[in-house]
Amino acid sequence: MCTTKWKSELNRNARQMSMTDLPIAMHCHHYNINLHKTLEDTLGQEGIDLIFSSAEEAIYSNLQSHLSRYPKARSIKSRLEMAQILYQDSGMGIIYFEKTGDDQWRIVSPSSHHVTGWLAKHGRRNTPGCHFARGWIAGVLAVLFEQLPGYYRVEEIECKMMRHEKCIFQATPR
Ligand SMILES: [Zn+2]
């Protein structure tokens, strides 16, 4: 199993932080959930799509850069582990991928920054709300299978924001 060398990957230069040489911004749940709710409330589906595509594009470049530094992680299994560790170590939560068929994936998240933040600020939702996680999943799969962003459709079947036990996603090529 490959492990991330966080001492060298996560750097601070005065007020600037970088991960794998890419600048990053760190925000608490107040900022992230307010941004999420504002985009949903003001733009509707367009706002949801914006959260999805932003997360997809961000992890797409971040994971490509990250994996290029770990050439020994060549198998899909190792690369998925690296992505899952990156998600967890970035404070986004716990997530794991299960292959269910030819390029068909079931992704489970029993714990998530966005879920905890949403429930703390707004309580139970009536619709799935993990748009960031859906985009992140799409970006990870696009990197691993050498596709461009936009290749994967990711649906959230169950969501802890709706008080389901776990967030469960399905990913398939569009
Ligand atoms: Zn969810």
py3Dmol code that shows the C-alpha trace and the ligand (Angstrom):
import py3Dmol

protein = """\
ATOM      1  CA  MET A   1       0.000   0.000   0.000  1.00  0.00           C
ATOM      2  CA  CYS A   2       1.282   3.461  -0.901  1.00  0.00           C
ATOM      3  CA  THR A   3       1.130   6.178   1.683  1.00  0.00           C
ATOM      4  CA  THR A   4       1.273   9.891   1.103  1.00  0.00           C
ATOM      5  CA  LYS A   5       4.354  11.737   2.302  1.00  0.00           C
ATOM      6  CA  TRP A   6       2.455  14.579   3.918  1.00  0.00           C
ATOM      7  CA  LYS A   7       5.538  16.296   5.319  1.00  0.00           C
ATOM      8  CA  SER A   8       6.701  17.060   1.807  1.00  0.00           C
ATOM      9  CA  GLU A   9       3.292  17.251   0.088  1.00  0.00           C
ATOM     10  CA  LEU A  10       1.601  19.736   2.395  1.00  0.00           C
ATOM     11  CA  ASN A  11       3.621  22.938   2.486  1.00  0.00           C
ATOM     12  CA  ARG A  12       3.168  26.325   4.020  1.00  0.00           C
ATOM     13  CA  ASN A  13       4.947  29.429   2.764  1.00  0.00           C
ATOM     14  CA  ALA A  14       3.892  32.368   4.923  1.00  0.00           C
ATOM     15  CA  ARG A  15       0.126  32.584   4.324  1.00  0.00           C
ATOM     16  CA  GLN A  16       0.118  30.353   1.277  1.00  0.00           C
ATOM     17  CA  MET A  17      -0.573  26.634   1.555  1.00  0.00           C
ATOM     18  CA  SER A  18       0.017  24.102  -1.154  1.00  0.00           C
ATOM     19  CA  MET A  19      -0.604  20.444  -1.628  1.00  0.00           C
ATOM     20  CA  THR A  20       1.469  18.609  -4.213  1.00  0.00           C
ATOM     21  CA  ASP A  21       2.690  22.041  -5.377  1.00  0.00           C
ATOM     22  CA  LEU A  22      -0.870  23.261  -6.057  1.00  0.00           C
ATOM     23  CA  PRO A  23      -2.225  26.176  -4.001  1.00  0.00           C
ATOM     24  CA  ILE A  24      -5.140  25.239  -1.764  1.00  0.00           C
ATOM     25  CA  ALA A  25      -7.685  27.156   0.303  1.00  0.00           C
ATOM     26  CA  MET A  26      -8.964  25.770   3.579  1.00  0.00           C
ATOM     27  CA  HIS A  27     -12.449  26.671   4.781  1.00  0.00           C
ATOM     28  CA  CYS A  28     -14.630  25.614   7.687  1.00  0.00           C
ATOM     29  CA  HIS A  29     -18.160  24.237   7.313  1.00  0.00           C
ATOM     30  CA  HIS A  30     -19.699  27.710   7.765  1.00  0.00           C
ATOM     31  CA  TYR A  31     -18.068  28.947   4.576  1.00  0.00           C
ATOM     32  CA  ASN A  32     -18.528  25.740   2.589  1.00  0.00           C
ATOM     33  CA  ILE A  33     -22.155  25.177   3.510  1.00  0.00           C
ATOM     34  CA  ASN A  34     -23.105  28.831   3.025  1.00  0.00           C
ATOM     35  CA  LEU A  35     -21.526  28.709  -0.431  1.00  0.00           C
ATOM     36  CA  HIS A  36     -23.386  25.455  -1.160  1.00  0.00           C
ATOM     37  CA  LYS A  37     -26.753  26.818   0.000  1.00  0.00           C
ATOM     38  CA  THR A  38     -26.320  30.163  -1.755  1.00  0.00           C
ATOM     39  CA  LEU A  39     -25.555  28.431  -5.063  1.00  0.00           C
ATOM     40  CA  GLU A  40     -28.561  26.110  -4.696  1.00  0.00           C
ATOM     41  CA  ASP A  41     -30.952  28.848  -3.575  1.00  0.00           C
ATOM     42  CA  THR A  42     -29.980  31.401  -6.185  1.00  0.00           C
ATOM     43  CA  LEU A  43     -29.145  29.275  -9.234  1.00  0.00           C
ATOM     44  CA  GLY A  44     -30.991  25.988  -8.625  1.00  0.00           C
ATOM     45  CA  GLN A  45     -29.762  23.171 -10.875  1.00  0.00           C
ATOM     46  CA  GLU A  46     -27.180  25.457 -12.444  1.00  0.00           C
ATOM     47  CA  GLY A  47     -25.707  26.066  -8.976  1.00  0.00           C
ATOM     48  CA  ILE A  48     -25.690  22.339  -8.219  1.00  0.00           C
ATOM     49  CA  ASP A  49     -23.930  21.681 -11.526  1.00  0.00           C
ATOM     50  CA  LEU A  50     -21.410  24.399 -10.703  1.00  0.00           C
ATOM     51  CA  ILE A  51     -20.513  22.736  -7.367  1.00  0.00           C
ATOM     52  CA  PHE A  52     -20.205  19.374  -9.163  1.00  0.00           C
ATOM     53  CA  SER A  53     -18.005  20.629 -12.005  1.00  0.00           C
ATOM     54  CA  SER A  54     -15.819  22.748  -9.701  1.00  0.00           C
ATOM     55  CA  ALA A  55     -15.069  19.744  -7.489  1.00  0.00           C
ATOM     56  CA  GLU A  56     -14.518  17.552 -10.549  1.00  0.00           C
ATOM     57  CA  GLU A  57     -12.049  19.954 -12.166  1.00  0.00           C
ATOM     58  CA  ALA A  58     -10.183  20.646  -8.909  1.00  0.00           C
ATOM     59  CA  ILE A  59      -9.569  16.998  -8.026  1.00  0.00           C
ATOM     60  CA  TYR A  60      -8.833  16.185 -11.663  1.00  0.00           C
ATOM     61  CA  SER A  61      -5.721  18.390 -11.757  1.00  0.00           C
ATOM     62  CA  ASN A  62      -4.853  17.783  -8.099  1.00  0.00           C
ATOM     63  CA  LEU A  63      -4.953  13.996  -8.336  1.00  0.00           C
ATOM     64  CA  GLN A  64      -3.035  13.896 -11.613  1.00  0.00           C
ATOM     65  CA  SER A  65      -0.295  15.968 -10.015  1.00  0.00           C
ATOM     66  CA  HIS A  66      -0.419  13.923  -6.819  1.00  0.00           C
ATOM     67  CA  LEU A  67      -0.194  10.534  -8.556  1.00  0.00           C
ATOM     68  CA  SER A  68       2.666  11.686 -10.790  1.00  0.00           C
ATOM     69  CA  ARG A  69       4.791  11.831  -7.637  1.00  0.00           C
ATOM     70  CA  TYR A  70       4.009   8.225  -6.737  1.00  0.00           C
ATOM     71  CA  PRO A  71       4.977   6.220  -9.822  1.00  0.00           C
ATOM     72  CA  LYS A  72       4.915   2.956  -7.833  1.00  0.00           C
ATOM     73  CA  ALA A  73       1.144   3.348  -7.371  1.00  0.00           C
ATOM     74  CA  ARG A  74       0.284   1.952 -10.800  1.00  0.00           C
ATOM     75  CA  SER A  75      -2.711  -0.297 -10.221  1.00  0.00           C
ATOM     76  CA  ILE A  76      -6.255   1.061 -10.119  1.00  0.00           C
ATOM     77  CA  LYS A  77      -6.562  -0.356  -6.598  1.00  0.00           C
ATOM     78  CA  SER A  78      -3.486   1.544  -5.356  1.00  0.00           C
ATOM     79  CA  ARG A  79      -4.546   4.739  -7.091  1.00  0.00           C
ATOM     80  CA  LEU A  80      -8.032   4.505  -5.608  1.00  0.00           C
ATOM     81  CA  GLU A  81      -6.458   4.053  -2.181  1.00  0.00           C
ATOM     82  CA  MET A  82      -4.345   7.165  -2.757  1.00  0.00           C
ATOM     83  CA  ALA A  83      -7.456   9.143  -3.728  1.00  0.00           C
ATOM     84  CA  GLN A  84      -9.411   7.890  -0.711  1.00  0.00           C
ATOM     85  CA  ILE A  85      -6.516   8.837   1.609  1.00  0.00           C
ATOM     86  CA  LEU A  86      -6.296  12.264  -0.045  1.00  0.00           C
ATOM     87  CA  TYR A  87     -10.032  12.801   0.589  1.00  0.00           C
ATOM     88  CA  GLN A  88      -9.717  11.759   4.204  1.00  0.00           C
ATOM     89  CA  ASP A  89      -6.509  13.669   4.931  1.00  0.00           C
ATOM     90  CA  SER A  90      -7.992  16.804   3.366  1.00  0.00           C
ATOM     91  CA  GLY A  91     -10.738  16.656   5.971  1.00  0.00           C
ATOM     92  CA  MET A  92     -13.478  15.845   3.454  1.00  0.00           C
ATOM     93  CA  GLY A  93     -14.494  12.558   5.084  1.00  0.00           C
ATOM     94  CA  ILE A  94     -14.340   8.824   4.517  1.00  0.00           C
ATOM     95  CA  ILE A  95     -15.143   7.422   1.101  1.00  0.00           C
ATOM     96  CA  TYR A  96     -14.537   4.133  -0.667  1.00  0.00           C
ATOM     97  CA  PHE A  97     -15.131   2.753  -4.126  1.00  0.00           C
ATOM     98  CA  GLU A  98     -16.574  -0.652  -5.043  1.00  0.00           C
ATOM     99  CA  LYS A  99     -16.571  -1.895  -8.608  1.00  0.00           C
ATOM    100  CA  THR A 100     -19.993  -3.271  -9.521  1.00  0.00           C
ATOM    101  CA  GLY A 101     -19.543  -3.955 -13.230  1.00  0.00           C
ATOM    102  CA  ASP A 102     -17.682  -2.923 -16.346  1.00  0.00           C
ATOM    103  CA  ASP A 103     -16.889   0.733 -15.576  1.00  0.00           C
ATOM    104  CA  GLN A 104     -19.762   0.776 -13.062  1.00  0.00           C
ATOM    105  CA  TRP A 105     -19.015   1.921  -9.545  1.00  0.00           C
ATOM    106  CA  ARG A 106     -20.744   2.084  -6.188  1.00  0.00           C
ATOM    107  CA  ILE A 107     -19.189   4.613  -3.855  1.00  0.00           C
ATOM    108  CA  VAL A 108     -19.983   4.751  -0.161  1.00  0.00           C
ATOM    109  CA  SER A 109     -19.312   7.576   2.269  1.00  0.00           C
ATOM    110  CA  PRO A 110     -20.126   6.884   5.921  1.00  0.00           C
ATOM    111  CA  SER A 111     -18.737  10.244   7.089  1.00  0.00           C
ATOM    112  CA  SER A 112     -18.441  13.617   5.396  1.00  0.00           C
ATOM    113  CA  HIS A 113     -17.492  17.222   6.141  1.00  0.00           C
ATOM    114  CA  HIS A 114     -20.356  18.496   3.989  1.00  0.00           C
ATOM    115  CA  VAL A 115     -22.939  16.220   5.651  1.00  0.00           C
ATOM    116  CA  THR A 116     -21.868  17.188   9.166  1.00  0.00           C
ATOM    117  CA  GLY A 117     -21.806  20.862   8.198  1.00  0.00           C
ATOM    118  CA  TRP A 118     -25.175  20.801   6.457  1.00  0.00           C
ATOM    119  CA  LEU A 119     -26.943  18.967   9.287  1.00  0.00           C
ATOM    120  CA  ALA A 120     -25.438  21.317  11.879  1.00  0.00           C
ATOM    121  CA  LYS A 121     -26.571  24.427  10.017  1.00  0.00           C
ATOM    122  CA  HIS A 122     -29.788  23.395   8.251  1.00  0.00           C
ATOM    123  CA  GLY A 123     -30.895  19.973   9.480  1.00  0.00           C
ATOM    124  CA  ARG A 124     -32.424  17.238   7.373  1.00  0.00           C
ATOM    125  CA  ARG A 125     -32.883  17.747   3.616  1.00  0.00           C
ATOM    126  CA  ASN A 126     -35.484  16.167   1.365  1.00  0.00           C
ATOM    127  CA  THR A 127     -33.089  15.703  -1.557  1.00  0.00           C
ATOM    128  CA  PRO A 128     -29.527  14.325  -1.790  1.00  0.00           C
ATOM    129  CA  GLY A 129     -27.028  17.118  -1.170  1.00  0.00           C
ATOM    130  CA  CYS A 130     -23.507  15.835  -1.681  1.00  0.00           C
ATOM    131  CA  HIS A 131     -22.830  17.649  -4.955  1.00  0.00           C
ATOM    132  CA  PHE A 132     -19.190  18.270  -4.041  1.00  0.00           C
ATOM    133  CA  ALA A 133     -18.627  14.556  -3.359  1.00  0.00           C
ATOM    134  CA  ARG A 134     -20.329  13.608  -6.659  1.00  0.00           C
ATOM    135  CA  GLY A 135     -18.000  15.912  -8.580  1.00  0.00           C
ATOM    136  CA  TRP A 136     -14.983  14.672  -6.662  1.00  0.00           C
ATOM    137  CA  ILE A 137     -15.887  11.046  -7.510  1.00  0.00           C
ATOM    138  CA  ALA A 138     -16.320  11.926 -11.197  1.00  0.00           C
ATOM    139  CA  GLY A 139     -12.913  13.638 -11.270  1.00  0.00           C
ATOM    140  CA  VAL A 140     -11.147  10.752  -9.543  1.00  0.00           C
ATOM    141  CA  LEU A 141     -12.577   8.176 -11.952  1.00  0.00           C
ATOM    142  CA  ALA A 142     -11.729  10.382 -14.953  1.00  0.00           C
ATOM    143  CA  VAL A 143      -8.079  10.525 -13.841  1.00  0.00           C
ATOM    144  CA  LEU A 144      -7.849   6.803 -13.101  1.00  0.00           C
ATOM    145  CA  PHE A 145      -9.363   5.768 -16.423  1.00  0.00           C
ATOM    146  CA  GLU A 146      -7.683   8.507 -18.476  1.00  0.00           C
ATOM    147  CA  GLN A 147     -10.872  10.288 -19.467  1.00  0.00           C
ATOM    148  CA  LEU A 148     -11.643  13.994 -19.520  1.00  0.00           C
ATOM    149  CA  PRO A 149     -13.791  15.719 -16.893  1.00  0.00           C
ATOM    150  CA  GLY A 150     -17.433  15.275 -17.849  1.00  0.00           C
ATOM    151  CA  TYR A 151     -17.019  11.616 -18.762  1.00  0.00           C
ATOM    152  CA  TYR A 152     -18.701  10.161 -15.672  1.00  0.00           C
ATOM    153  CA  ARG A 153     -22.249  10.643 -14.442  1.00  0.00           C
ATOM    154  CA  VAL A 154     -22.478  10.329 -10.646  1.00  0.00           C
ATOM    155  CA  GLU A 155     -25.832  10.025  -8.883  1.00  0.00           C
ATOM    156  CA  GLU A 156     -26.389  10.020  -5.155  1.00  0.00           C
ATOM    157  CA  ILE A 157     -28.828   7.242  -4.284  1.00  0.00           C
ATOM    158  CA  GLU A 158     -28.900   7.703  -0.514  1.00  0.00           C
ATOM    159  CA  CYS A 159     -27.692  10.690   1.480  1.00  0.00           C
ATOM    160  CA  LYS A 160     -26.974  11.228   5.155  1.00  0.00           C
ATOM    161  CA  MET A 161     -28.305  14.781   4.729  1.00  0.00           C
ATOM    162  CA  MET A 162     -31.681  13.022   4.282  1.00  0.00           C
ATOM    163  CA  ARG A 163     -30.926  10.930   7.386  1.00  0.00           C
ATOM    164  CA  HIS A 164     -30.001   7.826   5.457  1.00  0.00           C
ATOM    165  CA  GLU A 165     -27.349   5.731   7.172  1.00  0.00           C
ATOM    166  CA  LYS A 166     -24.655   6.458   4.583  1.00  0.00           C
ATOM    167  CA  CYS A 167     -24.211   8.451   1.415  1.00  0.00           C
ATOM    168  CA  ILE A 168     -24.255   6.020  -1.506  1.00  0.00           C
ATOM    169  CA  PHE A 169     -23.358   7.013  -5.058  1.00  0.00           C
ATOM    170  CA  GLN A 170     -23.437   5.296  -8.439  1.00  0.00           C
ATOM    171  CA  ALA A 171     -20.996   6.237 -11.172  1.00  0.00           C
ATOM    172  CA  THR A 172     -21.265   5.267 -14.831  1.00  0.00           C
ATOM    173  CA  PRO A 173     -19.949   6.696 -18.097  1.00  0.00           C
ATOM    174  CA  ARG A 174     -22.373   9.282 -19.535  1.00  0.00           C
TER     175      ARG A 174
END
"""
ligand_1 = """\
1
ZN
Zn -24.854 12.684 0.882
"""
view = py3Dmol.view(width=600, height=400)
view.addModel(protein, "pdb")
view.setStyle({"model": 0}, {"cartoon": {"style": "trace"}})
view.addModel(ligand_1, "xyz")
view.setStyle({"model": 1}, {"stick": {}})
view.zoomTo()
view.show()
